Amino acid sequence: MGAVTRSHASRGGPRLGRLTVEGEVARGPSSVTLAARLENGNRLAVRAWDLSLRVTAPDASRFEQAIDERIARTRRADETGELPKDRLYRVTDLVKGAPATLETLGSLRALVAFWVEAARALAKLHERGLAHGHMHPGHALVIDGARPLIIDAGIVVTPQAARLHPEHAALLAPESITELTEDRPAAATKESDVYSLAASILAAIGVRPRAATLDALLAAKRREKAPVIAAACVGRAIDGKALSDALAKALAREPEKRPDAATLAATLKALLETNGGIGK
């Protein structure tokens, strides 16, 4: 199925299972987001990925549970009806949000407070034995002014998708990047989530990895150099050594040396409450 356009919606809207599509609300290189509604009037969001990207969601049914209010829930198949098989679809609540960046949130303190809540939500996810797999600022939406909503949990990163989004692939943990072969998606673990969350905080502030392509990331790994954001660049970007140190620990190259999501959240929260821990 091709992308649904606004012109389709103007003619009454096509059907996707029990959903009536109203039109596009967002589009990226690898996916399109559609607004749709059920017969009872409830409005939902439909994310659709091109099959050529080989995107999969092996634990999709496990994300139908209400894990945490800060994590977008996948709608059940019996609620939304059978959807076409030529794309991967995920149906969630329709929300208005913006990527979690310094520009969106207005200050470093507000940004860190936002990511504290995002880390707490990740911890809830991890308690269920699940991993997000692809944390980046675009997957942590700012809603209602400052609250986080984490989307696309459980959607794994494939080499095909990584080539379209090297800026997002570069936020993956080193061990995840090594998984990006032609026939294997990136590893998704609790430890890799923590790394990507810390890297996302840096990216939200404006610190970006230098590698511009997936091939450059893989080449850096073969040279045994950190292929993503290095802890050395943290201090140059953030006002406050304590915050730099906290993120550096979460960006440890060895997964076992990283704090868990709940510990990282508690550390960042303590910095917010400490005089001089984080600048304005």
C-alpha positions in Angstrom: 0.0 0.0 0.0 1.3 3.4 -0.9 1.3 6.4 1.3 -2.1 7.9 2.0 -2.3 11.6 1.0 -4.5 14.4 2.1 -6.3 14.2 -1.2 -7.4 10.7 -0.2 -8.8 12.1 3.0 -10.8 14.8 1.2 -12.7 12.0 -0.7 -13.9 10.5 2.5 -10.9 8.6 3.5 -9.8 5.0 2.8 -10.2 2.2 5.3 -7.5 0.4 7.2 -9.3 -2.4 9.0 -11.8 -0.7 11.3 -10.1 2.6 10.9 -11.0 5.4 8.5 -7.9 7.3 7.5 -8.2 11.1 7.7 -4.8 12.1 6.3 -1.1 12.5 6.9 0.2 14.2 10.0 3.9 13.5 9.6 6.3 12.0 7.1 10.0 10.9 7.2 12.4 9.1 5.0 11.3 5.7 6.3 7.8 6.1 7.6 4.5 8.0 7.4 2.1 8.8 10.2 -1.6 9.0 9.5 -4.5 10.3 11.5 -7.4 7.8 11.6 -10.6 7.3 13.6 -12.6 4.4 14.8 -16.4 4.1 14.3 -16.9 5.4 17.9 -15.0 8.6 17.0 -11.8 7.9 18.8 -8.8 9.3 16.9 -5.7 7.2 16.6 -2.3 7.4 14.9 -1.1 4.9 12.3 2.6 4.6 11.8 3.6 2.7 8.6 7.0 1.6 7.5 8.1 0.6 4.0 8.7 -3.1 3.8 12.0 -2.6 2.0 13.4 -1.4 5.3 12.7 -4.9 6.8 11.5 -3.3 10.0 10.1 -5.7 12.5 8.4 -5.5 15.9 8.8 -9.0 17.4 7.3 -8.0 20.7 4.5 -5.8 19.3 1.8 -7.7 21.2 3.6 -7.1 24.5 3.4 -3.4 23.9 -0.4 -3.6 23.9 -0.3 -3.5 27.7 -0.5 -0.2 29.5 3.0 -0.2 30.8 3.3 3.5 31.8 1.5 6.6 30.9 4.7 8.0 29.4 5.0 5.1 26.9 2.7 5.0 23.8 0.6 1.8 23.9 0.1 -0.3 20.8 -3.5 -0.8 20.0 -4.8 -4.4 19.9 -5.4 -6.0 16.5 -9.0 -6.8 17.4 -9.5 -3.2 18.2 -8.3 -1.8 14.9 -9.0 -4.7 12.6 -6.8 -6.5 10.2 -4.4 -4.2 8.4 -2.7 -4.7 5.0 0.4 -6.9 5.0 2.6 -4.9 2.5 3.8 -2.6 5.3 4.4 -2.8 9.0 1.7 -0.8 10.8 1.6 0.3 14.4 -1.5 1.9 15.8 -1.3 4.1 18.9 -3.1 7.1 20.4 -2.9 10.2 18.4 -1.0 13.0 20.2 0.4 16.3 19.3 4.0 16.5 20.4 7.5 17.9 19.4 10.9 16.3 19.6 12.7 16.8 22.9 15.3 19.4 22.2 16.8 22.3 24.0 14.9 24.7 21.7 11.6 23.0 22.4 12.0 22.9 26.2 13.6 26.3 26.6 16.4 25.6 29.2 18.9 23.0 30.2 17.1 22.4 33.5 13.8 21.8 31.7 15.4 19.5 29.2 17.1 17.4 32.0 13.9 17.3 34.0 12.1 16.0 30.8 14.7 13.2 30.3 14.5 12.2 34.0 10.9 11.3 33.4 11.8 9.6 30.1 14.4 7.5 32.0 11.8 6.6 34.6 9.5 5.4 31.8 12.3 3.3 30.3 12.9 1.8 33.8 9.2 0.7 33.8 9.6 -0.8 30.4 12.7 -2.7 31.5 10.9 -4.0 34.5 8.6 -5.9 32.1 11.6 -7.4 30.4 11.3 -5.2 27.4 13.7 -2.8 25.6 12.9 0.2 23.5 15.6 -0.4 21.0 15.8 2.9 19.3 15.9 5.9 21.7 16.5 9.3 20.1 15.0 12.8 20.6 12.4 12.2 18.0 11.1 9.2 19.9 10.6 11.1 23.1 7.8 13.6 22.3 7.1 16.7 24.4 3.4 16.9 25.1 1.4 19.3 27.3 4.3 21.6 27.4 6.9 19.5 29.2 5.7 15.8 29.7 7.4 13.0 27.7 5.7 10.4 25.6 8.0 7.7 24.3 6.9 6.3 21.0 7.9 3.4 18.7 9.0 1.1 21.6 10.1 -2.3 20.3 10.7 -1.2 16.7 14.1 -2.6 15.9 16.7 -0.8 13.8 17.7 -2.5 10.6 20.7 -1.7 8.3 18.3 -0.4 5.7 16.7 2.0 8.2 20.1 3.0 9.6 21.3 4.1 6.2 18.4 6.4 5.9 18.9 7.8 9.4 22.6 7.7 10.2 22.1 10.6 12.7 19.8 8.3 14.7 21.9 5.2 14.2 24.9 7.1 15.6 23.0 7.3 18.9 23.0 3.5 19.2 25.3 1.8 21.7 28.6 0.4 20.3 27.3 -3.2 20.8 24.1 -2.4 18.9 26.0 -0.9 15.9 28.1 -4.0 15.6 24.8 -5.9 15.0 24.0 -3.8 12.0 24.9 -6.3 9.3 22.9 -6.9 6.1 20.9 -9.6 7.7 20.7 -8.7 11.4 19.0 -5.8 13.2 20.6 -3.8 16.0 20.7 -5.4 19.4 18.1 -4.0 21.8 18.8 -4.4 25.5 18.3 -2.5 28.7 21.9 -1.4 28.6 21.8 -0.2 25.1 18.6 1.8 25.9 20.5 3.6 28.7 23.4 4.4 26.3 21.0 5.8 23.7 19.1 7.8 26.2 22.3 9.5 27.4 23.3 10.1 23.8 19.8 11.5 23.1 20.3 14.0 25.9 23.5 15.2 24.2 21.8 15.2 20.8 18.9 17.3 22.3 21.4 19.8 23.5 23.1 19.9 20.2 26.1 17.6 20.5 26.1 15.3 17.4 28.3 12.4 16.4 30.8 13.1 13.6 30.1 10.0 11.6 27.7 10.9 8.8 26.9 7.4 7.4 26.4 3.9 8.6 29.5 2.8 6.8 31.5 5.4 8.7 30.1 4.1 12.0 31.0 0.5 11.1 34.5 1.5 9.9 35.1 3.3 13.3 34.1 0.1 15.1 36.5 -1.9 13.0 39.3 0.5 14.1 38.2 -0.2 17.7 37.3 3.4 18.2 34.1 4.5 19.9 31.8 4.9 16.9 29.3 7.2 18.6 29.3 10.1 20.9 32.4 9.9 23.1 32.5 10.9 26.7 35.3 13.3 26.0 32.9 15.7 24.2 30.4 15.8 27.1 32.2 18.4 29.1 32.5 20.8 26.2 28.7 20.9 25.7 27.2 21.0 29.1 27.2 23.5 31.9 28.1 21.5 35.0 30.8 18.8 35.5 28.4 16.6 37.6 26.0 16.3 34.6 28.9 15.6 32.3 30.1 12.8 34.7 26.6 11.3 35.0 26.2 11.1 31.2 29.8 9.8 30.7 28.9 6.8 33.0 25.8 6.1 30.9 27.9 6.3 27.8 30.4 3.7 29.0 31.6 1.5 26.2 31.2 -1.7 28.2 27.4 -2.3 28.8 28.0 -3.7 32.3 29.5 -0.5 33.5 26.4 1.6 32.7 23.9 2.4 35.3 20.4 1.1 34.9 17.6 3.5 33.7 16.2 4.0 37.2 19.7 4.9 38.6 20.4 7.3 35.8 17.0 9.0 36.4 17.7 9.3 40.2 21.2 10.7 39.5 19.9 13.3 37.1 17.0 14.2 39.5 19.5 14.7 42.3 21.5 17.1 40.1 18.4 19.1 39.5 17.9 19.5 43.3 21.5 20.3 44.0 22.6 23.9 43.9 25.0 24.3 41.0 24.4 20.8 39.7 22.9 22.0 36.5 23.0 25.4 35.0 19.9 27.3 33.8 
